[in-house]
Amino acid sequence: MLTKPNSVHQGTMGAIVQDEYGSPDVLELRDVDKPKIEVDQILVHVHAAGVNPADWAVMSGLPYIARPVYGLRKPKKAVRGTDVAGTVEAVGAGVTRMQPGDEVFGWCGGLGGAFAEYAAVSENALAPKPANLTFEQAAAVPMAGLVAHQALRDHGKVRAGQKVLINGASGGIGTFAVQIAKALGAEVTGVCSTRNVDLVRAIGADHVIDYTREDFTRKDRRYDFILDNVANHSLSDLRRALTLTGTLVPNGGGFDNRWFANGGRVVGAHVLDRFVGHRLRPFLVSPKLEDLVTLKELIEAGKVTPVIDRTYPLSETPEAVGRVGGGHARGKVAVTV
Ligand SMILES: NC(=O)c1ccc[n+]([C@@H]2O[C@H](COP(=O)([O-])OP(=O)(O)OC[C@H]3O[C@@H](n4cnc5c(N)ncnc54)[C@H](OP(=O)(O)O)[C@@H]3O)[C@@H](O)[C@H]2O)c1
């Protein structure tokens, strides 16, 4: 599947790299050195990579306040891509759980490395690949699946019988969240546009609201938990749709504010959380191994199936990242390496 420059030299590989911040055309397929692994790392022969809004953000260098982390003038790490699935090629001396040949999926770290033939990944961020998934499906899981899982279980403490609303139910995180909330026994309402109503119903939502026709914050129905992946309503409008002690995870937000992105909303949520009856819980996802394993179990039990919007060859990664950056992917976008 790989369409790449002649990566014929031993020790080099094809990878999607960038030398400056900007739009998807800063991403180039080039030969670079294969990554070297540390003692606790695994060299993964990458078969597929998942695409996330985070890849678009680092590519763009947005928000500006994150540049000390990304790299001030250009990304510290040139290779983009966070989510990975592939085969173990080699292991560091301290690695105990994996061996060459194992099929794995996981998280390369916030600063990238997955859009390449090989990636160096911490042992603690890699789990055995779900046996019933293709590499593309497995690569679609880590970041979006972890956000959905941690939002519902850790921050929402969602229990059977509760009413849950997922705003942005047809996107990367939303398609996992609808299925995980159903697996937890919740009554699930998904919010999406007209073209995605059937999809959201097909993955298990009990009720679907087409946001082009109805505004859920203006209806009478109240929810115990809302996961907002979009940030198209104010916090006070979202709170109006909660039960008296309901929980809101304000998760989404674009880059209209190029300096701080949704930082103001996150601070506002933390402040409100102290003074109102509702719980408002913005959070940063963390790549916990035990959570990757829980996702694998849910997937192998048939309770969660990744929804793949499109797959692209590695050479078309700029199009793949642009599609996700457009904010209207249906489920996940993956890159085949
Ligand atoms: N907390 C964390 O650590 C963390 C980690 C990763 C990502 N995130 C954030 O989570 C957010 C969602 O990520 P994602 O991967 O799910 O993004 P995504 O795949 O781009 O999904 C966005 C979804 O939003 C929907 N949407 C757009 N406008 C809408 C509206 N007015 N009402 C309802 N839905 C609307 C789109 O559906 P239609 O096409 O139907 O409009 C699309 O399915 C992003 O802002 C991302 O930055 C947070």
PDBQT file of the ligand as one rigid body, heavy atoms in Angstrom, charges set to zero:
ROOT
HETATM    1  N1  LIG A 401     -10.163  15.882  26.032  1.00  0.00    +0.000 N 
HETATM    2  C1  LIG A 401      -9.182  15.422  25.277  1.00  0.00    +0.000 C 
HETATM    3  O1  LIG A 401      -8.097  15.051  25.772  1.00  0.00    +0.000 OA
HETATM    4  C2  LIG A 401      -9.404  15.307  23.793  1.00  0.00    +0.000 A 
HETATM    5  C3  LIG A 401      -8.669  14.369  23.063  1.00  0.00    +0.000 A 
HETATM    6  C4  LIG A 401      -8.932  14.241  21.708  1.00  0.00    +0.000 A 
HETATM    7  C5  LIG A 401      -9.840  15.092  21.082  1.00  0.00    +0.000 A 
HETATM    8  N2  LIG A 401     -10.493  16.037  21.804  1.00  0.00    +0.000 N 
HETATM    9  C6  LIG A 401     -11.438  16.969  21.144  1.00  0.00    +0.000 C 
HETATM   10  O2  LIG A 401     -12.672  16.315  20.954  1.00  0.00    +0.000 OA
HETATM   11  C7  LIG A 401     -13.367  16.929  19.867  1.00  0.00    +0.000 C 
HETATM   12  C8  LIG A 401     -14.017  15.871  18.983  1.00  0.00    +0.000 C 
HETATM   13  O3  LIG A 401     -13.014  15.048  18.434  1.00  0.00    +0.000 OA
HETATM   14  P1  LIG A 401     -13.391  13.972  17.327  1.00  0.00    +0.000 P 
HETATM   15  O4  LIG A 401     -12.159  13.184  17.063  1.00  0.00    +0.000 OA
HETATM   16  O5  LIG A 401     -14.627  13.263  17.679  1.00  0.00    +0.000 OA
HETATM   17  O6  LIG A 401     -13.705  14.958  16.100  1.00  0.00    +0.000 OA
HETATM   18  P2  LIG A 401     -14.415  14.607  14.699  1.00  0.00    +0.000 P 
HETATM   19  O7  LIG A 401     -14.164  13.192  14.345  1.00  0.00    +0.000 OA
HETATM   20  O8  LIG A 401     -13.988  15.671  13.768  1.00  0.00    +0.000 OA
HETATM   21  O9  LIG A 401     -15.976  14.728  14.985  1.00  0.00    +0.000 OA
HETATM   22  C9  LIG A 401     -16.610  15.932  15.055  1.00  0.00    +0.000 C 
HETATM   23  C10 LIG A 401     -18.087  15.653  14.892  1.00  0.00    +0.000 C 
HETATM   24  O10 LIG A 401     -18.770  16.831  15.257  1.00  0.00    +0.000 OA
HETATM   25  C11 LIG A 401     -19.972  16.843  14.515  1.00  0.00    +0.000 C 
HETATM   26  N3  LIG A 401     -20.515  18.188  14.453  1.00  0.00    +0.000 N 
HETATM   27  C12 LIG A 401     -20.037  19.270  13.787  1.00  0.00    +0.000 A 
HETATM   28  N4  LIG A 401     -20.871  20.309  14.005  1.00  0.00    +0.000 NA
HETATM   29  C13 LIG A 401     -21.853  19.865  14.841  1.00  0.00    +0.000 A 
HETATM   30  C14 LIG A 401     -22.992  20.454  15.455  1.00  0.00    +0.000 A 
HETATM   31  N5  LIG A 401     -23.296  21.727  15.232  1.00  0.00    +0.000 N 
HETATM   32  N6  LIG A 401     -23.757  19.704  16.290  1.00  0.00    +0.000 NA
HETATM   33  C15 LIG A 401     -23.451  18.393  16.526  1.00  0.00    +0.000 A 
HETATM   34  N7  LIG A 401     -22.401  17.768  15.946  1.00  0.00    +0.000 NA
HETATM   35  C16 LIG A 401     -21.617  18.503  15.126  1.00  0.00    +0.000 A 
HETATM   36  C17 LIG A 401     -19.620  16.299  13.174  1.00  0.00    +0.000 C 
HETATM   37  O11 LIG A 401     -20.783  15.650  12.659  1.00  0.00    +0.000 OA
HETATM   38  P3  LIG A 401     -21.557  16.132  11.332  1.00  0.00    +0.000 P 
HETATM   39  O12 LIG A 401     -20.630  15.843  10.188  1.00  0.00    +0.000 OA
HETATM   40  O13 LIG A 401     -22.786  15.337  11.371  1.00  0.00    +0.000 OA
HETATM   41  O14 LIG A 401     -21.773  17.636  11.489  1.00  0.00    +0.000 OA
HETATM   42  C18 LIG A 401     -18.491  15.301  13.485  1.00  0.00    +0.000 C 
HETATM   43  O15 LIG A 401     -18.994  13.997  13.443  1.00  0.00    +0.000 OA
HETATM   44  C19 LIG A 401     -12.336  17.786  19.136  1.00  0.00    +0.000 C 
HETATM   45  O16 LIG A 401     -12.579  19.154  19.430  1.00  0.00    +0.000 OA
HETATM   46  C20 LIG A 401     -11.023  17.347  19.740  1.00  0.00    +0.000 C 
HETATM   47  O17 LIG A 401     -10.063  18.384  19.747  1.00  0.00    +0.000 OA
HETATM   48  C21 LIG A 401     -10.308  16.157  23.151  1.00  0.00    +0.000 A 
ENDROOT
TORSDOF 0
